[in-house]
């Protein structure tokens, strides 16, 4: 699995989990949902987000070509 796929999967999971927590536990969790959305928005322009750095340091492949090795 590549960085891009893991990034999208993690962001989607964070959004869904924080929406559920905001609905059933505490509305303050909606701030986390907004943070994830804003981070995805800025990464569209800068091509950088903190999770990408973490995944690179963990050795996750950047593209399918590297992942198939």
Buried (B, 14 or more C-beta within 10 A) or exposed (E): EBBBEBBEEBBEEBBEBBBEBBEEEEEEBBEBBEEBBEBBEEBEEEEEBEBBEBBEEEEBBEEEEEEEE
